Amino acid sequence: NVFLSQSELDGLKADLPDKWNYYIDRLSCHIASSGKRYRSHAATIYKWAQEDAARKAPKKGIPDYSCKEGESL
């Protein structure tokens, strides 16, 4: 139930070489279980991949604005 043109599939394989199949299966299960419809299945997969990458990116902590006595910021 995931519809991709050959060029979209080739793009996914090139851009997500280790995960393209995972995202196709994930989208297929999601569509089957929710009944949701998407304009572009390829765009949905790319969006999910970006969101997953952003979640895995290291989070920046609170900046350290401390300084030694006599110094100023």
Secondary structure, 3 states (H helix, E strand, C coil): CCCCCHHHHHHHHHHCCCCHHHHHHHHHHHHHHHCCCCCCHHHHHHHHHHHHHHHHCCCCCCCCCCCCCCCCC
